[in-house]
Amino acid sequence: MKYLNFHEDRKIDVIPIGRIAIDFNPVDINMTLAQSQTFKKYLGGSPANIAVGLARLDKKVGFIGKVSQDRFGDFVIDYFKNEGIDVTNVFRAKNGESLGLTFTEILSPTESSILMYRNEIADLVLESEEINEEYIKNAKMIVVSGTALAKSPSREAVLKAVEFAKKHETIVVFDIDYRSYTWKNDDEIAIYYSMVAKNSDMVIGSREEFNLTEKLIAPNSTDEETAKRWLGYGNKIVVIKHGKEGSVAYTADGKNYKIKPFPVKLLKSFGGGDAYASAFMYGLLEGWDIMDALEFGSASAAMLVASHSCSEDMPTADSIKEFIRKAKEEYGEMVARG
């Protein structure tokens, strides 16, 4: 069954909105951040990673965001262009705001942490005047990152984009994407997260992220209660992630679909969520059965947590299919679905 009805005649498949950053991942793994001396630079930020993931899957991808007016800004715009991502709606900050810098720590395959520098940040000064109605009208889907709601004027810009999407029947995906930086308090988080979740067509988040979203509405909800709530507001799919326990997609017809992670030798414990989201959305855009789309997302996530980067190692459709084939050959047909 097809849960999201895309306008197939649109020129752009997906437009993520929000954070573009620089990731510095340590070459010196199994050390603390204090001990690490050598880092490798990558494009980062969840919406940017999702954009790259979908571009690698041969989707037509745009982006709405803002970057710094410096060499790091040049780096990410050039990276997007090389991936075939449209940058006509990626703007330059005018008052010296910087790109966010993310330093990651890989203590062990299961112990990773992230240190972000996000003061006076470029992506959060996206202006509502920079939201182009025609651009959104020409897209099948926008992906809103929760981080873009953390501060004005970015939050108003995002809410304007959602209004235009609803006006033109462009599918709205809300990737809750919680980062503690910049937010003032949990009430503020709950207000803006729930505002977008009530106006989206699909919500994706971890149990913790849904708890933050529902803090003022119904704290301590079960997964079933959470799914029923957001489906009741008009969402067609609600995906709740539980890390190594896998994830569940709840759908508007009252069904739920469970997927487990594929067995893989971990290198790090971050980055999988963006690969999961991009590959899952790819499956939905292709009109696949939801279980096949979830399996594709789970496989892409497994490939990413086994690799050093996030954006740079986003896989192609053929490589994901080959990964699934080999995993089923080794572990059985129901390796992720069982």
C-alpha positions as CSV (number, residue, x, y, z in Angstrom):
1,M,0.0,0.0,0.0
2,K,1.2,3.5,-0.8
3,Y,0.9,5.8,2.2
4,L,2.4,9.0,0.8
5,N,1.0,10.4,-2.4
6,F,3.7,12.3,-4.2
7,H,3.0,14.6,-7.2
8,E,5.1,12.6,-9.7
9,D,5.3,15.5,-12.1
10,R,7.4,17.7,-9.8
11,K,11.0,18.5,-10.9
12,I,12.6,18.0,-7.5
13,D,12.2,14.8,-5.5
14,V,13.4,16.1,-2.1
15,I,14.4,19.3,-0.4
16,P,15.9,19.0,3.1
17,I,15.9,22.2,5.2
18,G,18.3,23.2,7.9
19,R,21.7,22.3,9.2
20,I,24.9,22.1,7.0
21,A,28.0,21.6,9.1
22,I,31.6,20.4,9.0
23,D,32.4,17.1,10.7
24,F,35.9,16.4,12.0
25,N,36.1,12.6,12.6
26,P,39.3,11.3,14.4
27,V,41.8,9.3,12.5
28,D,43.0,8.3,16.0
29,I,40.1,6.1,16.9
30,N,39.8,4.4,20.3
31,M,41.1,7.5,22.0
32,T,39.4,10.4,23.8
33,L,38.9,13.7,22.0
34,A,41.6,15.1,24.2
35,Q,44.0,12.5,23.1
36,S,43.2,12.5,19.4
37,Q,45.5,14.6,17.2
38,T,44.5,13.9,13.7
39,F,41.0,14.4,12.2
40,K,39.5,14.0,8.8
41,K,37.1,16.7,7.5
42,Y,33.7,15.8,6.0
43,L,30.5,17.5,5.1
44,G,28.1,17.1,8.0
45,G,24.8,18.0,9.6
46,S,21.8,15.6,9.5
47,P,19.8,17.4,6.7
48,A,23.0,17.7,4.6
49,N,23.8,14.0,5.1
50,I,20.3,13.1,4.1
51,A,20.6,15.2,0.9
52,V,23.8,13.5,0.0
53,G,22.3,10.1,0.8
54,L,19.4,10.7,-1.6
55,A,21.6,12.2,-4.3
56,R,23.8,9.0,-4.2
57,L,20.5,7.1,-4.7
58,D,20.0,9.1,-7.9
59,K,17.2,11.3,-6.7
60,K,16.9,15.0,-7.7
61,V,17.7,16.8,-4.5
62,G,17.6,20.5,-3.6
63,F,18.4,22.2,-0.3
64,I,17.2,25.2,1.7
65,G,19.8,26.5,4.2
66,K,22.5,29.0,5.0
67,V,26.3,28.6,5.2
68,S,29.2,30.8,6.1
69,Q,30.8,33.4,3.8
70,D,34.3,31.8,4.0
71,R,36.3,28.8,2.7
72,F,34.2,26.3,4.8
73,G,31.1,27.7,3.1
74,D,32.9,27.2,-0.3
75,F,33.7,23.6,0.7
76,V,30.1,22.6,1.4
77,I,28.6,24.3,-1.6
78,D,31.2,22.7,-3.9
79,Y,30.5,19.4,-2.2
80,F,26.8,19.7,-2.9
81,K,27.4,20.7,-6.5
82,N,29.7,17.7,-7.1
83,E,26.9,15.4,-5.7
84,G,24.4,17.0,-8.1
85,I,22.5,18.8,-5.3
86,D,20.8,22.1,-6.3
87,V,22.3,25.0,-4.4
88,T,20.2,27.9,-5.7
89,N,18.5,28.1,-2.3
90,V,21.6,27.7,-0.1
91,F,22.4,31.3,1.0
92,R,25.5,32.9,2.5
93,A,25.5,34.5,6.0
94,K,26.1,38.2,5.9
95,N,27.3,39.0,9.4
96,G,30.2,36.7,10.0
97,E,28.2,33.7,11.3
98,S,30.2,30.5,11.1
99,L,29.4,27.0,10.0
100,G,28.8,24.5,12.8
101,L,31.8,22.4,13.6
102,T,31.3,18.9,15.0
103,F,34.2,17.0,16.6
104,T,33.5,13.4,17.1
105,E,35.0,10.9,19.5
106,I,35.2,7.2,18.7
107,L,36.3,5.6,22.0
108,S,35.1,2.2,20.8
109,P,32.6,0.8,18.3
110,T,29.8,1.3,20.8
111,E,31.1,4.4,22.6
112,S,31.0,7.6,20.5
113,S,30.3,11.1,21.5
114,I,29.9,14.4,19.6
115,L,31.1,17.9,20.5
116,M,29.5,20.7,18.6
117,Y,30.4,24.3,18.3
118,R,27.2,26.2,17.5
119,N,27.5,29.8,18.7
120,E,26.7,32.5,16.1
121,I,25.9,29.8,13.6
122,A,25.1,30.3,9.9
123,D,22.2,27.8,9.5
124,L,20.2,29.4,12.3
125,V,20.1,32.8,10.6
126,L,18.1,31.6,7.6
127,E,15.5,34.3,7.0
128,S,11.8,33.7,6.2
129,E,12.2,36.0,3.2
130,E,14.6,33.5,1.8
131,I,11.9,30.8,1.6
132,N,10.9,30.5,-2.1
133,E,7.3,29.3,-2.6
134,E,7.9,28.2,-6.2
135,Y,10.9,26.1,-5.1
136,I,8.7,24.2,-2.6
137,K,5.8,24.0,-5.1
138,N,8.1,22.2,-7.5
139,A,9.2,19.5,-5.0
140,K,7.6,16.1,-4.2
141,M,8.8,16.3,-0.6
142,I,10.5,18.5,2.0
143,V,12.5,17.2,5.0
144,V,12.4,19.5,8.0
145,S,15.2,19.1,10.6
146,G,14.1,19.8,14.2
147,T,17.4,21.5,14.8
148,A,16.3,24.3,12.4
149,L,13.6,25.2,14.9
150,A,16.0,25.9,17.7
151,K,16.3,29.7,17.2
152,S,14.8,32.6,15.3
153,P,14.9,33.6,12.4
154,S,15.4,30.0,11.3
155,R,12.4,28.7,13.0
156,E,10.1,31.2,11.3
157,A,11.7,30.3,8.0
158,V,11.0,26.6,8.6
159,L,7.4,27.2,9.6
160,K,6.9,29.3,6.5
161,A,8.3,26.5,4.4
162,V,5.9,24.0,6.0
163,E,3.0,26.4,5.2
164,F,4.0,26.6,1.6
165,A,4.3,22.8,1.4
166,K,0.8,22.2,2.8
167,K,-0.6,24.8,0.4
168,H,0.9,23.0,-2.6
169,E,0.5,19.4,-1.4
170,T,4.2,18.9,-1.1
171,I,4.8,16.0,1.4
172,V,6.3,17.2,4.7
173,V,8.7,14.8,6.5
174,F,9.7,15.9,10.0
175,D,13.0,14.4,11.1
176,I,13.1,15.4,14.8
177,D,16.9,15.5,14.9
178,Y,17.3,16.7,18.5
179,R,20.5,18.4,19.5
180,S,20.7,20.0,22.9
181,Y,22.7,23.0,21.7
182,T,21.0,26.4,21.3
183,W,17.6,25.4,22.8
184,K,16.7,27.4,25.9
185,N,14.5,24.8,27.7
186,D,12.4,21.6,27.2
187,D,9.2,23.6,27.0
188,E,10.5,25.5,24.0
189,I,11.5,22.2,22.3
190,A,8.1,20.7,22.9
191,I,6.2,23.7,21.5
192,Y,8.0,23.9,18.2
193,Y,8.5,20.2,17.6
194,S,4.8,19.5,18.2
195,M,3.8,22.4,16.0
196,V,5.6,20.9,13.0
197,A,4.7,17.3,13.9
198,K,1.0,18.3,13.8
199,N,1.5,19.6,10.2
200,S,3.7,16.9,8.7
201,D,2.9,13.8,6.7
202,M,5.6,11.6,8.3
203,V,7.5,11.9,11.5
204,I,10.8,10.1,12.2
205,G,12.5,10.1,15.6
206,S,14.0,8.2,18.5
207,R,12.0,7.4,21.6
208,E,13.9,10.2,23.4
209,E,13.0,12.6,20.6
210,F,9.3,11.8,20.8
211,N,9.4,12.2,24.6
212,L,10.7,15.7,24.1
213,T,8.0,16.4,21.4
214,E,5.2,15.2,23.7
215,K,6.4,16.7,27.0
216,L,3.5,19.2,27.2
217,I,0.9,17.0,25.6
218,A,1.3,13.5,27.1
219,P,4.7,12.7,28.8
220,N,5.7,9.1,29.2
221,S,3.7,7.8,26.3
222,T,4.2,4.3,24.9
223,D,5.2,3.8,21.3
224,E,1.6,2.8,20.5
225,E,0.2,5.9,22.1
226,T,2.7,8.1,20.4
227,A,2.0,6.6,17.0
228,K,-1.8,6.9,17.5
229,R,-1.4,10.6,18.5
230,W,0.6,11.8,15.5
231,L,-1.3,9.6,13.0
232,G,-4.4,11.2,14.5
233,Y,-3.1,14.6,13.5
234,G,-2.9,13.5,9.9
235,N,0.5,11.9,9.6
236,K,0.5,8.8,7.3
237,I,3.7,7.2,8.8
238,V,5.3,7.5,12.2
239,V,8.7,5.9,12.6
240,I,10.1,5.3,16.2
241,K,13.7,4.3,16.4
242,H,15.2,2.3,19.3
243,G,18.9,2.1,18.3
244,K,20.3,-1.4,18.3
245,E,16.8,-2.7,19.1
246,G,15.7,-1.6,15.7
247,S,12.7,0.6,14.7
248,V,9.0,0.4,14.1
249,A,6.9,2.2,11.4
250,Y,3.3,2.8,12.3
251,T,0.9,3.6,9.4
252,A,-2.4,5.3,9.0
253,D,-4.3,2.1,8.4
254,G,-3.4,0.8,11.9
255,K,-0.6,-1.5,10.9
256,N,3.0,-1.5,12.2
257,Y,6.2,-2.8,10.6
258,K,9.3,-3.8,12.6
259,I,12.8,-3.8,11.3
260,K,16.1,-4.8,13.1
261,P,19.6,-3.7,12.4
262,F,21.7,-5.8,10.0
263,P,24.6,-7.6,11.7
264,V,27.8,-5.6,11.0
265,K,31.2,-4.9,12.5
266,L,30.7,-1.4,14.0
267,L,33.3,1.3,13.7
268,K,31.2,4.0,15.3
269,S,27.8,4.5,16.8
270,F,26.7,7.6,15.0
271,G,25.7,8.5,11.4
272,G,23.4,5.5,10.8
273,G,20.2,7.5,11.3
274,D,20.8,9.8,8.3
275,A,21.6,6.8,6.0
276,Y,18.5,5.1,7.3
277,A,16.3,8.1,6.6
278,S,17.6,8.8,3.1
279,A,17.3,5.1,2.0
280,F,13.9,4.7,3.6
281,M,12.6,7.8,1.9
282,Y,14.1,6.6,-1.4
283,G,12.1,3.4,-1.1
284,L,8.9,5.4,-0.5
285,L,9.6,7.7,-3.5
286,E,10.1,4.5,-5.6
287,G,6.6,3.3,-4.4
288,W,8.0,0.3,-2.6
289,D,6.2,-1.8,0.0
290,I,6.9,-0.1,3.3
291,M,8.8,-3.2,4.6
292,D,11.1,-3.2,1.7
293,A,11.8,0.5,2.2
294,L,12.5,-0.1,5.9
295,E,14.9,-3.0,5.1
296,F,16.7,-0.7,2.6
297,G,17.0,1.9,5.3
298,S,18.3,-0.5,7.9
299,A,20.9,-1.9,5.5
300,S,22.2,1.6,4.6
301,A,22.4,2.5,8.3
302,A,24.5,-0.7,8.9
303,M,26.9,0.3,6.1
304,L,27.4,3.8,7.6
305,V,28.1,2.7,11.2
306,A,30.8,0.4,9.8
307,S,32.5,3.3,7.9
308,H,34.5,6.3,9.0
309,S,32.4,9.2,7.7
310,C,28.7,10.0,7.3
311,S,28.3,12.0,4.0
312,E,31.4,10.7,2.2
313,D,30.4,7.0,2.6
314,M,26.7,7.3,1.7
315,P,26.0,4.2,-0.5
316,T,24.5,3.8,-3.9
317,A,21.3,1.8,-4.5
318,D,23.3,-1.1,-6.1
319,S,25.7,-1.3,-3.1
320,I,22.8,-1.4,-0.6
321,K,21.2,-4.2,-2.6
322,E,24.4,-6.1,-2.8
323,F,24.9,-5.6,1.0
324,I,21.4,-7.0,1.6
325,R,22.0,-10.0,-0.7
326,K,25.2,-11.0,1.1
327,A,23.6,-10.5,4.5
328,K,20.7,-12.8,3.6
329,E,23.1,-15.3,2.1
330,E,25.0,-15.4,5.4
331,Y,22.3,-14.9,8.0
332,G,19.0,-15.9,6.3
333,E,16.2,-14.2,4.4
334,M,14.6,-12.7,7.6
335,V,17.9,-11.3,9.0
336,A,16.4,-7.8,9.6
337,R,12.7,-8.6,9.3
338,G,12.6,-11.5,11.8
